[in-house]
Amino acid sequence: MENAACPFCGLGCDDLRVERNGTALAVTSTDCPLARAGFGGDAAAAAAIDGRPAVLDAAVDRAASILAGARAPVVHGLAADIDGQRAAIALARRIGAAVDHQGGDALARNLSALGDGGWITASLAEIRNRADLIVSFGDPADAMPRFWQRVMWPDATLIADEPPARDVVLIGDGIGPRAGASPQARAAAIVPMARDAMPAVAAALSALARGGKVFADPAGGIPVAMLARIVERLGAARYGVIAWNAAAMDFPQADLAVAALAELLHALNRTTRTVGLPLGGAGNALGAQATSLWSTGQAPRLRFVDGEPRRDAQLWSAARMIAAGECDALLWIDALSRRPPPIAPGIPVIALARPGTDFASPPAVFIPVGAPGVDHQGHVLRGDAIVALRLDKLRDSNLPAVVEVMERILSAVMAGLDPAIHADQSPGGAGSVDARLKAGHDGDKKQGTPC
């Protein structure tokens, strides 16, 4: 099969050659590890309850029972196609759940900077065709393995029939000596920087670009003189790019680093053209953000109370809620990788995951699901939030799509309601799940316990 589309990172490659032998698939046109792992793997698996094989109907009923009886459930992961994400949000609204994507930290950091002051970004295609300098914090290939081939070093662009001449500056630690090298073996400039120095370095770059002065080298970072040269190169570029991967920022004040980069973009664009490139988008993270926005008016990290979405990027973090003991059921959705759910001691876990997922302990309910672009059709949003990538079904398997399982669980939740209550199921109605949950939450508040 030629020109297959790949949903397993935010790059959205649509040029893959995939060979099929029965239900076994193999990518033969690239050595991208994400593509090879994503299209590979088993095409069949059985549902399980508490680690014991079960039929799908029984697993769905058990999942519905857990979720309907929970007072503070969390819908997490959300790594699915657009239809699966939409159905998961609809279920979360009905059961009064919090909603968080597995890349929620990165989404929250980028959205915070975007909401506070805005930023200037561009599509991957525009960068591919026009950029002459890229300054990246970390190697973009860590998030998008084919980034250099597909974006920065194409055989030709719309502007020229030959590979473009570009300068590359990579800032960070652990960057390989060949990272970012051009096909002509022109090496990238690699600037060492301690990972947790990024907030101070980004702030210094922003200050220098605005004409300010920095009197001391950022601790653990880059000498001020070198930072000044980077700003000078960005100012002289015809079309510069500043890239970062918010998902890799596992250090304090990471949100301030993204905010400083947004300020740097504003300063540079007073005199030249420089765009930002937030890397990532794995697990259809931008799709989850867009789907949540158009269906609720809020981005992920929200919770439904009485049917209404309430967003708080810190309060409704799934990791924080699990660690604080503030949730009593976890619905984990990952149809785009084999990432296991977070460890949640004492909390029943319902996992909608791909066959071959390595669980730390058997979940209360495991329902194997298919991957969009492999087992069923679907759409995901590319990492630049510009293109909705259409995915085709490449094999016949017994694996249902996430949307199918979500709709069955929602139906089972509704069918399990007390008949007397079931009569009024409008959002906020006296008999709605939202109303019953709200009553329980109010009781918790009166007793001073977390809700």
MINU-31234 format. One record per residue (C-alpha): residue number from 1; z, y, x. Coordinates in steps of 0.001 Angstrom, whole numbers. Each point is the difference from the previous one (the first is absolute). Example, Ala and Ser with C-alpha at 12.3 -4.5 7.8 and 13.67 -1.06 7.14 Angstrom:
BEGIN
{i: 1; w: 7800; v: -4500; u: 12300} $
{i: 2; w: -660; v: 3440; u: 1370} $
END
This chain:
BEGIN
{i: 1; w: 0; v: 0; u: 0} $
{i: 2; w: -1137; v: 3306; u: 1473} $
{i: 3; w: 1554; v: 3455; u: -293} $
{i: 4; w: 3294; v: -1209; u: -1417} $
{i: 5; w: 2634; v: 2700; u: -469} $
{i: 6; w: 3412; v: -382; u: 1622} $
{i: 7; w: 3182; v: 1252; u: -1745} $
{i: 8; w: 2484; v: -960; u: 2728} $
{i: 9; w: 441; v: 3412; u: 1655} $
{i: 10; w: -782; v: 3578; u: -956} $
{i: 11; w: -3303; v: 130; u: 1873} $
{i: 12; w: -1920; v: -1693; u: -2807} $
{i: 13; w: -2681; v: -1736; u: 2086} $
{i: 14; w: -2868; v: -1233; u: -2172} $
{i: 15; w: -2227; v: -1657; u: 2587} $
{i: 16; w: 1621; v: -3405; u: 480} $
{i: 17; w: -1792; v: -3324; u: 149} $
{i: 18; w: 2102; v: -2722; u: -1643} $
{i: 19; w: -853; v: -3708; u: 52} $
{i: 20; w: 1203; v: -2281; u: -2775} $
{i: 21; w: 566; v: -3748; u: 201} $
{i: 22; w: 1328; v: -1143; u: -3351} $
{i: 23; w: 2960; v: 2331; u: -531} $
{i: 24; w: 513; v: 680; u: 3719} $
{i: 25; w: -1170; v: 3418; u: 1213} $
{i: 26; w: -574; v: 1194; u: 3567} $
{i: 27; w: -978; v: 3453; u: 1267} $
{i: 28; w: -2709; v: -406; u: 2652} $
{i: 29; w: -1136; v: 3575; u: 657} $
{i: 30; w: 3169; v: 1463; u: 1537} $
{i: 31; w: 3131; v: -1029; u: 1844} $
{i: 32; w: 2165; v: 2380; u: -2069} $
{i: 33; w: 3316; v: -1874; u: -369} $
{i: 34; w: 722; v: 1486; u: -3421} $
{i: 35; w: -3363; v: -1023; u: -1413} $
{i: 36; w: 181; v: -3508; u: 1448} $
{i: 37; w: 3521; v: -570; u: -1329} $
{i: 38; w: -727; v: 1639; u: -3354} $
{i: 39; w: -3085; v: -2039; u: -821} $
{i: 40; w: 1495; v: -3187; u: 1430} $
{i: 41; w: 2755; v: -2137; u: -1448} $
{i: 42; w: 505; v: -2409; u: -2851} $
{i: 43; w: -1737; v: 331; u: -3338} $
{i: 44; w: 2650; v: -1871; u: -1977} $
{i: 45; w: 3766; v: -95; u: -373} $
{i: 46; w: 2541; v: -914; u: -2658} $
{i: 47; w: 2494; v: 2319; u: -1626} $
{i: 48; w: 3653; v: -679; u: 710} $
{i: 49; w: 3413; v: 730; u: -1503} $
{i: 50; w: 2888; v: 11; u: 2480} $
{i: 51; w: -2231; v: -1775; u: 2494} $
{i: 52; w: -1010; v: -2817; u: -2362} $
{i: 53; w: -3602; v: -343; u: -1265} $
{i: 54; w: -544; v: 1286; u: -3526} $
{i: 55; w: -2853; v: 602; u: -2389} $
{i: 56; w: -1197; v: 3582; u: -309} $
{i: 57; w: 1271; v: 437; u: -3569} $
{i: 58; w: 3519; v: -978; u: 1027} $
{i: 59; w: -92; v: 2345; u: 3003} $
{i: 60; w: -1201; v: 2879; u: -2186} $
{i: 61; w: 2750; v: -636; u: -2559} $
{i: 62; w: 2663; v: -141; u: 2705} $
{i: 63; w: -1258; v: 3233; u: 1557} $
{i: 64; w: 11; v: 1708; u: -3391} $
{i: 65; w: 3538; v: -1198; u: -691} $
{i: 66; w: 1279; v: 1403; u: 3302} $
{i: 67; w: -1721; v: 3360; u: -440} $
{i: 68; w: 937; v: 453; u: -3662} $
{i: 69; w: 3634; v: -714; u: 807} $
{i: 70; w: 170; v: 2301; u: 3031} $
{i: 71; w: 1609; v: 3423; u: -303} $
{i: 72; w: -1491; v: 1470; u: 3179} $
{i: 73; w: -3165; v: -1920; u: 960} $
{i: 74; w: -2327; v: 1071; u: 2805} $
{i: 75; w: -3776; v: -523; u: 98} $
{i: 76; w: -880; v: 14; u: 3684} $
{i: 77; w: -2881; v: -872; u: 2335} $
{i: 78; w: -2775; v: 1077; u: -2410} $
{i: 79; w: -2628; v: -1337; u: 2435} $
{i: 80; w: -2664; v: -816; u: -2564} $
{i: 81; w: -3220; v: 1400; u: -1372} $
{i: 82; w: -12; v: 2961; u: -2390} $
{i: 83; w: 183; v: -2167; u: -3131} $
{i: 84; w: 2976; v: -1938; u: 1387} $
{i: 85; w: 1815; v: 3201; u: 923} $
{i: 86; w: -628; v: 1505; u: -3412} $
{i: 87; w: 1382; v: -3106; u: -1734} $
{i: 88; w: 3050; v: -31; u: 2300} $
{i: 89; w: 772; v: 3618; u: -871} $
{i: 90; w: -374; v: -773; u: -3705} $
{i: 91; w: 2515; v: -2843; u: 337} $
{i: 92; w: 2360; v: 2246; u: 1976} $
{i: 93; w: -124; v: 2589; u: -2791} $
{i: 94; w: 934; v: -2618; u: -2577} $
{i: 95; w: 2975; v: -1458; u: 1916} $
{i: 96; w: 1313; v: 3281; u: 1445} $
{i: 97; w: -751; v: -929; u: 3621} $
{i: 98; w: -245; v: 1984; u: 3186} $
{i: 99; w: -3444; v: -135; u: 1661} $
{i: 100; w: -644; v: 115; u: 3750} $
{i: 101; w: -2956; v: -1044; u: 2152} $
{i: 102; w: 572; v: -2065; u: 3150} $
{i: 103; w: -1327; v: 3015; u: 1919} $
{i: 104; w: 2296; v: 2338; u: -1891} $
{i: 105; w: 1493; v: 1587; u: 3127} $
{i: 106; w: -3435; v: 1093; u: 1243} $
{i: 107; w: -1070; v: 1259; u: -3427} $
{i: 108; w: 3205; v: 1997; u: -352} $
{i: 109; w: -386; v: 1637; u: 3431} $
{i: 110; w: -3593; v: 1021; u: -583} $
{i: 111; w: 594; v: 1160; u: -3586} $
{i: 112; w: 2969; v: 2099; u: 1094} $
{i: 113; w: -2127; v: 1928; u: 2509} $
{i: 114; w: -2910; v: 279; u: -2420} $
{i: 115; w: 2220; v: 1262; u: -2802} $
{i: 116; w: 1931; v: 2494; u: 2133} $
{i: 117; w: -2910; v: 1795; u: 1635} $
{i: 118; w: -3263; v: -1872; u: -484} $
{i: 119; w: -2255; v: -1273; u: 2743} $
{i: 120; w: -3657; v: -179; u: 988} $
{i: 121; w: -1577; v: -3447; u: 162} $
{i: 122; w: -3467; v: -1530; u: -142} $
{i: 123; w: -1685; v: -3234; u: -968} $
{i: 124; w: -604; v: -2771; u: 2507} $
{i: 125; w: -3739; v: 597; u: -382} $
{i: 126; w: 305; v: 3695; u: 876} $
{i: 127; w: 2064; v: -829; u: 3073} $
{i: 128; w: -2497; v: -2721; u: 1006} $
{i: 129; w: -2876; v: 2478; u: -168} $
{i: 130; w: 1490; v: 3241; u: 1280} $
{i: 131; w: 3067; v: -430; u: 2219} $
{i: 132; w: -205; v: 856; u: 3700} $
{i: 133; w: 3719; v: -379; u: 840} $
{i: 134; w: 2752; v: -2211; u: -1371} $
{i: 135; w: 3662; v: 387; u: 924} $
{i: 136; w: 1933; v: -2955; u: -1356} $
{i: 137; w: 3688; v: -831; u: 16} $
{i: 138; w: -221; v: -3701; u: 763} $
{i: 139; w: -3099; v: -2179; u: 55} $
{i: 140; w: -1780; v: 137; u: -3393} $
{i: 141; w: -1105; v: -3602; u: 545} $
{i: 142; w: 3622; v: -1093; u: -532} $
{i: 143; w: -433; v: 862; u: -3693} $
{i: 144; w: -3779; v: -432; u: -266} $
{i: 145; w: -1255; v: -2560; u: 2547} $
{i: 146; w: -3669; v: 1032; u: -307} $
{i: 147; w: 675; v: 3743; u: 63} $
{i: 148; w: -1718; v: 711; u: 3304} $
{i: 149; w: -3083; v: -2025; u: -846} $
{i: 150; w: -406; v: 1204; u: -3572} $
{i: 151; w: 1098; v: 3634; u: 220} $
{i: 152; w: 12; v: 1363; u: 3531} $
{i: 153; w: -2661; v: -1990; u: 1859} $
{i: 154; w: -2794; v: -810; u: -2495} $
{i: 155; w: -3489; v: -736; u: 1295} $
{i: 156; w: -1285; v: 3116; u: -1765} $
{i: 157; w: 1125; v: 2722; u: -2396} $
{i: 158; w: -1718; v: 2053; u: -2677} $
{i: 159; w: -385; v: 2726; u: 2605} $
{i: 160; w: -1265; v: -2012; u: 2986} $
{i: 161; w: -1760; v: -3302; u: 642} $
{i: 162; w: 2247; v: -872; u: 2910} $
{i: 163; w: 3733; v: -545; u: 567} $
{i: 164; w: 1902; v: 3285; u: -161} $
{i: 165; w: 1666; v: 1586; u: 3024} $
{i: 166; w: 3687; v: 331; u: -784} $
{i: 167; w: 3261; v: 640; u: 1787} $
{i: 168; w: 3053; v: -2098; u: -850} $
{i: 169; w: 3652; v: 835; u: 691} $
{i: 170; w: 2572; v: -2661; u: -903} $
{i: 171; w: 3673; v: 974; u: -28} $
{i: 172; w: 2818; v: -2529; u: -80} $
{i: 173; w: 1565; v: -3045; u: 1620} $
{i: 174; w: -1403; v: -3500; u: 405} $
{i: 175; w: -3636; v: 1122; u: -248} $
{i: 176; w: -2343; v: -2340; u: 1873} $
{i: 177; w: -2135; v: 1421; u: 2849} $
{i: 178; w: -3237; v: -883; u: -1819} $
{i: 179; w: 979; v: 1501; u: -3357} $
{i: 180; w: -2541; v: 2494; u: -1296} $
{i: 181; w: -2476; v: -643; u: 2816} $
{i: 182; w: -3598; v: 816; u: -916} $
{i: 183; w: -2824; v: -2581; u: 108} $
{i: 184; w: -1089; v: 1726; u: 3211} $
{i: 185; w: 3444; v: -866; u: 1449} $
{i: 186; w: 1207; v: 3596; u: -78} $
{i: 187; w: 3778; v: -338; u: -155} $
{i: 188; w: 2281; v: 1862; u: -2344} $
{i: 189; w: 2667; v: 2350; u: 1345} $
{i: 190; w: 3324; v: -1752; u: -596} $
{i: 191; w: 3097; v: 2206; u: -94} $
{i: 192; w: 3348; v: -1887; u: 97} $
{i: 193; w: 2644; v: 1066; u: -2505} $
{i: 194; w: 3180; v: -1629; u: -1217} $
{i: 195; w: -433; v: -960; u: -3643} $
{i: 196; w: 3001; v: 1954; u: -1281} $
{i: 197; w: -1160; v: 3148; u: 1812} $
{i: 198; w: -2847; v: 503; u: -2454} $
{i: 199; w: 1812; v: 2494; u: -2290} $
{i: 200; w: 778; v: 2290; u: 2952} $
{i: 201; w: -3484; v: -411; u: 1514} $
{i: 202; w: -1746; v: 703; u: -3319} $
{i: 203; w: 2178; v: 3090; u: -546} $
{i: 204; w: -805; v: 1250; u: 3510} $
{i: 205; w: -3736; v: -487; u: -556} $
{i: 206; w: 229; v: 1919; u: -3263} $
{i: 207; w: 1902; v: 2846; u: 1633} $
{i: 208; w: -2506; v: 271; u: 2847} $
{i: 209; w: -2956; v: -20; u: -2410} $
{i: 210; w: 1583; v: 2909; u: -1895} $
{i: 211; w: 287; v: 2005; u: 3209} $
{i: 212; w: 3683; v: -643; u: 530} $
{i: 213; w: 1790; v: -1073; u: 3157} $
{i: 214; w: 1813; v: -3220; u: 816} $
{i: 215; w: 2522; v: 481; u: 2783} $
{i: 216; w: 1106; v: -3576; u: 668} $
{i: 217; w: -1728; v: -3360; u: 157} $
{i: 218; w: 751; v: -2037; u: -3152} $
{i: 219; w: 2604; v: -2638; u: 824} $
{i: 220; w: -1711; v: -3309; u: 660} $
{i: 221; w: -3330; v: 1609; u: -739} $
{i: 222; w: -2872; v: 1719; u: 1772} $
{i: 223; w: 233; v: 2939; u: 2444} $
{i: 224; w: -688; v: 3340; u: -1639} $
{i: 225; w: -2895; v: 684; u: 2380} $
{i: 226; w: -1766; v: -3160; u: -1169} $
{i: 227; w: 681; v: 844; u: -3637} $
{i: 228; w: -1606; v: 3390; u: 577} $
{i: 229; w: -3108; v: -1713; u: 1424} $
{i: 230; w: -227; v: -2259; u: -3070} $
{i: 231; w: 174; v: 3041; u: -2295} $
{i: 232; w: -2649; v: 1717; u: 2138} $
{i: 233; w: -2324; v: -3004; u: -310} $
{i: 234; w: 499; v: -119; u: -3760} $
{i: 235; w: -745; v: 3723; u: -249} $
{i: 236; w: -3229; v: -423; u: 1965} $
{i: 237; w: -1243; v: -3005; u: -1994} $
{i: 238; w: -2741; v: 484; u: -2591} $
{i: 239; w: 1531; v: -2639; u: -2269} $
{i: 240; w: 3373; v: -1336; u: 1063} $
{i: 241; w: 2043; v: -2794; u: -1566} $
{i: 242; w: 3759; v: -536; u: 103} $
{i: 243; w: 996; v: -3525; u: -1032} $
{i: 244; w: 3366; v: -1596; u: -677} $
{i: 245; w: 1355; v: -3154; u: -1606} $
{i: 246; w: 3033; v: 844; u: -2112} $
{i: 247; w: 729; v: -3710; u: -495} $
{i: 248; w: 766; v: -339; u: 3722} $
{i: 249; w: 2494; v: 2887; u: 57} $
{i: 250; w: 3203; v: -2031; u: 31} $
{i: 251; w: 2168; v: 2725; u: 1481} $
{i: 252; w: 2271; v: 2773; u: -1335} $
{i: 253; w: -1616; v: 3153; u: -1433} $
{i: 254; w: -3424; v: -1613; u: -242} $
{i: 255; w: -765; v: 2141; u: -3048} $
{i: 256; w: 465; v: 3118; u: 2157} $
{i: 257; w: -2621; v: -1303; u: 2424} $
{i: 258; w: -2584; v: -274; u: -2787} $
{i: 259; w: 938; v: 3462; u: -1282} $
{i: 260; w: -473; v: 1469; u: 3497} $
{i: 261; w: -3442; v: -1633; u: 280} $
{i: 262; w: -960; v: 1563; u: -3343} $
{i: 263; w: 1072; v: 3402; u: 1374} $
{i: 264; w: -2027; v: -667; u: 3163} $
{i: 265; w: -3094; v: -624; u: -2130} $
{i: 266; w: 505; v: 3292; u: -1840} $
{i: 267; w: 358; v: 1898; u: 3281} $
{i: 268; w: -3088; v: -1508; u: 1642} $
{i: 269; w: -2202; v: 598; u: -3027} $
{i: 270; w: 399; v: 3746; u: 352} $
{i: 271; w: -2516; v: -97; u: 2839} $
{i: 272; w: -1679; v: -3441; u: -8} $
{i: 273; w: -480; v: -3117; u: -2090} $
{i: 274; w: 2702; v: -2652; u: 385} $
{i: 275; w: 804; v: -2693; u: -2562} $
{i: 276; w: 2868; v: -2403; u: -439} $
{i: 277; w: -418; v: -3753; u: -288} $
{i: 278; w: 3025; v: -1801; u: -1480} $
{i: 279; w: -571; v: -3591; u: 1074} $
{i: 280; w: 1097; v: -3002; u: -1987} $
{i: 281; w: -636; v: -900; u: -3609} $
{i: 282; w: 753; v: -3711; u: 419} $
{i: 283; w: 993; v: -1835; u: -3169} $
{i: 284; w: -2133; v: 2422; u: -2040} $
{i: 285; w: 2728; v: 2602; u: 510} $
{i: 286; w: -2252; v: 2899; u: -997} $
{i: 287; w: -1062; v: -1961; u: -3054} $
{i: 288; w: 3651; v: -393; u: -1013} $
{i: 289; w: 558; v: 3711; u: 497} $
{i: 290; w: -3060; v: 962; u: -2050} $
{i: 291; w: 694; v: -2533; u: -2758} $
{i: 292; w: 3598; v: 1151; u: -314} $
{i: 293; w: -1052; v: 3658; u: -95} $
{i: 294; w: -2588; v: -356; u: -2742} $
{i: 295; w: 2066; v: -2403; u: -2089} $
{i: 296; w: 3429; v: 1663; u: 282} $
{i: 297; w: -543; v: 3445; u: 1520} $
{i: 298; w: 2199; v: -1023; u: 2936} $
{i: 299; w: -567; v: -1690; u: 3358} $
{i: 300; w: 1751; v: -3301; u: 832} $
{i: 301; w: 3714; v: -89; u: 705} $
{i: 302; w: 756; v: 698; u: -3586} $
{i: 303; w: 2097; v: -1647; u: -2663} $
{i: 304; w: -582; v: -216; u: -3712} $
{i: 305; w: 2917; v: 1183; u: -2120} $
{i: 306; w: -517; v: -149; u: -3762} $
{i: 307; w: -3704; v: -503; u: 691} $
{i: 308; w: -300; v: 3174; u: 2050} $
{i: 309; w: -726; v: 21; u: 3774} $
{i: 310; w: 2598; v: 1671; u: 2215} $
{i: 311; w: -1099; v: 356; u: 3631} $
{i: 312; w: 2284; v: 239; u: 3017} $
{i: 313; w: -1426; v: -1100; u: 3364} $
{i: 314; w: 3443; v: -781; u: 1404} $
{i: 315; w: 1932; v: -1253; u: -3025} $
{i: 316; w: -2627; v: -2499; u: -1169} $
{i: 317; w: -821; v: -1456; u: 3389} $
{i: 318; w: -16; v: -3769; u: -579} $
{i: 319; w: 1503; v: -654; u: 3437} $
{i: 320; w: 2842; v: 2435; u: -661} $
{i: 321; w: 689; v: -1415; u: -3449} $
{i: 322; w: 100; v: -3575; u: 1310} $
{i: 323; w: 2270; v: 932; u: 2920} $
{i: 324; w: 2349; v: 1936; u: -2280} $
{i: 325; w: 169; v: -2759; u: -2600} $
{i: 326; w: -1510; v: 2271; u: -2627} $
{i: 327; w: -2593; v: -2434; u: -1347} $
{i: 328; w: 526; v: -3340; u: -1712} $
{i: 329; w: -3570; v: -1392; u: -31} $
{i: 330; w: -2950; v: 401; u: 2375} $
{i: 331; w: -3621; v: -511; u: -1016} $
{i: 332; w: -2053; v: -224; u: 3213} $
{i: 333; w: -3801; v: 299; u: -179} $
{i: 334; w: -2254; v: -624; u: 2998} $
{i: 335; w: -3514; v: -1327; u: -560} $
{i: 336; w: -1451; v: 1676; u: 3100} $
{i: 337; w: 1977; v: -1588; u: 2831} $
{i: 338; w: 2608; v: -2673; u: 450} $
{i: 339; w: 2860; v: 2383; u: 577} $
{i: 340; w: 3244; v: -1492; u: -1360} $
{i: 341; w: 2305; v: 1988; u: -2269} $
{i: 342; w: 2996; v: 1756; u: 1551} $
{i: 343; w: 3170; v: -2035; u: 321} $
{i: 344; w: 2111; v: 719; u: -3064} $
{i: 345; w: 3238; v: -2027; u: 48} $
{i: 346; w: 1317; v: -817; u: -3446} $
{i: 347; w: -3000; v: 1534; u: -1756} $
{i: 348; w: -2512; v: -2223; u: -1849} $
{i: 349; w: -3463; v: 489; u: 1499} $
{i: 350; w: -3215; v: -529; u: -1941} $
{i: 351; w: -2870; v: -229; u: 2487} $
{i: 352; w: -3641; v: 358; u: -936} $
{i: 353; w: -1480; v: -815; u: 3387} $
{i: 354; w: -2873; v: -1724; u: 1739} $
{i: 355; w: 240; v: -3677; u: 920} $
{i: 356; w: 1392; v: -412; u: 3489} $
{i: 357; w: 2537; v: 2829; u: -266} $
{i: 358; w: 2985; v: -868; u: 2205} $
{i: 359; w: 3117; v: 740; u: -2057} $
{i: 360; w: 3348; v: 344; u: 1754} $
{i: 361; w: 1472; v: -1979; u: -2921} $
{i: 362; w: -1630; v: -1353; u: -3167} $
{i: 363; w: -328; v: 2747; u: -2620} $
{i: 364; w: 1380; v: -535; u: -3486} $
{i: 365; w: -3615; v: -44; u: -1195} $
{i: 366; w: -3150; v: -342; u: 2072} $
{i: 367; w: -3373; v: 512; u: -1659} $
{i: 368; w: -2988; v: -340; u: 2351} $
{i: 369; w: -2670; v: 2626; u: -617} $
{i: 370; w: -3526; v: 546; u: 1233} $
{i: 371; w: -1232; v: 2810; u: 2210} $
{i: 372; w: -2456; v: 2586; u: -1353} $
{i: 373; w: -3283; v: -317; u: 1848} $
{i: 374; w: 693; v: -3689; u: 602} $
{i: 375; w: 1133; v: -1740; u: -3194} $
{i: 376; w: -972; v: 2620; u: -2557} $
{i: 377; w: -1737; v: 3335; u: -409} $
{i: 378; w: 1881; v: 3286; u: 271} $
{i: 379; w: 190; v: 3463; u: 1480} $
{i: 380; w: 2115; v: 1548; u: 2770} $
{i: 381; w: 140; v: 3582; u: 1226} $
{i: 382; w: -1038; v: 593; u: 3604} $
{i: 383; w: 2537; v: 1501; u: 2393} $
{i: 384; w: -1540; v: 3487; u: -195} $
{i: 385; w: 393; v: -63; u: -3820} $
{i: 386; w: -3710; v: 785; u: -394} $
{i: 387; w: -1681; v: -3302; u: -859} $
{i: 388; w: 980; v: -2618; u: -2575} $
{i: 389; w: -1246; v: -3160; u: 1667} $
{i: 390; w: -1475; v: -2607; u: -2342} $
{i: 391; w: 1019; v: -3545; u: 895} $
{i: 392; w: -1900; v: -3143; u: -986} $
{i: 393; w: 1259; v: -3494; u: -674} $
{i: 394; w: -985; v: -2282; u: 2891} $
{i: 395; w: 1372; v: -3375; u: -1095} $
{i: 396; w: 1271; v: -1935; u: -2984} $
{i: 397; w: 3721; v: -726; u: 183} $
{i: 398; w: 2859; v: -674; u: -2369} $
{i: 399; w: 1779; v: 3158; u: 1122} $
{i: 400; w: 465; v: 2613; u: -2740} $
{i: 401; w: -340; v: 3719; u: 605} $
{i: 402; w: 3156; v: 2121; u: 56} $
{i: 403; w: -1093; v: 1773; u: -3184} $
{i: 404; w: -178; v: -3332; u: -1848} $
{i: 405; w: 3518; v: -1002; u: 1042} $
{i: 406; w: 1408; v: 3452; u: -750} $
{i: 407; w: -1423; v: -41; u: -3505} $
{i: 408; w: 1418; v: -3483; u: -641} $
{i: 409; w: 3450; v: 1043; u: 1234} $
{i: 410; w: -83; v: 3132; u: -2158} $
{i: 411; w: -969; v: -2057; u: -3052} $
{i: 412; w: 2835; v: -2444; u: 711} $
{i: 413; w: 2468; v: 2866; u: 386} $
{i: 414; w: -1046; v: 1398; u: -3361} $
{i: 415; w: 29; v: -3410; u: -1699} $
{i: 416; w: 3525; v: -674; u: 1242} $
{i: 417; w: 1508; v: 3045; u: -1683} $
{i: 418; w: 2390; v: -514; u: -2892} $
{i: 419; w: -2057; v: 145; u: -3258} $
{i: 420; w: 2281; v: 2661; u: -1459} $
{i: 421; w: -494; v: 2134; u: 3073} $
{i: 422; w: -3693; v: -769; u: 291} $
{i: 423; w: -733; v: 2011; u: -3138} $
{i: 424; w: 272; v: 3332; u: 1847} $
{i: 425; w: -1674; v: -215; u: 3377} $
{i: 426; w: -1288; v: 3545; u: 333} $
{i: 427; w: 1117; v: 1664; u: 3255} $
{i: 428; w: 3450; v: 1352; u: -584} $
{i: 429; w: 318; v: -1738; u: -3380} $
{i: 430; w: 3391; v: -1370; u: -987} $
{i: 431; w: -1092; v: -3557; u: 711} $
{i: 432; w: -2144; v: 571; u: 3079} $
{i: 433; w: 783; v: -1577; u: 3331} $
{i: 434; w: 181; v: 3541; u: 1379} $
{i: 435; w: 2697; v: 963; u: -2489} $
{i: 436; w: 2060; v: -3116; u: 709} $
{i: 437; w: -316; v: 566; u: 3740} $
{i: 438; w: 930; v: 3659; u: -349} $
{i: 439; w: 3090; v: -938; u: -1985} $
{i: 440; w: 979; v: -2382; u: 2767} $
{i: 441; w: -665; v: 2603; u: 2672} $
{i: 442; w: 2104; v: 2578; u: -1838} $
{i: 443; w: 2806; v: -2534; u: -159} $
{i: 444; w: -265; v: -520; u: 3739} $
{i: 445; w: 190; v: 3733; u: 592} $
{i: 446; w: 3186; v: 288; u: -2088} $
{i: 447; w: 1579; v: -2720; u: 2143} $
{i: 448; w: -1104; v: 1702; u: 3220} $
{i: 449; w: -2129; v: -2901; u: 1250} $
{i: 450; w: -3524; v: 319; u: 1448} $
{i: 451; w: -2934; v: -225; u: -2388} $
END
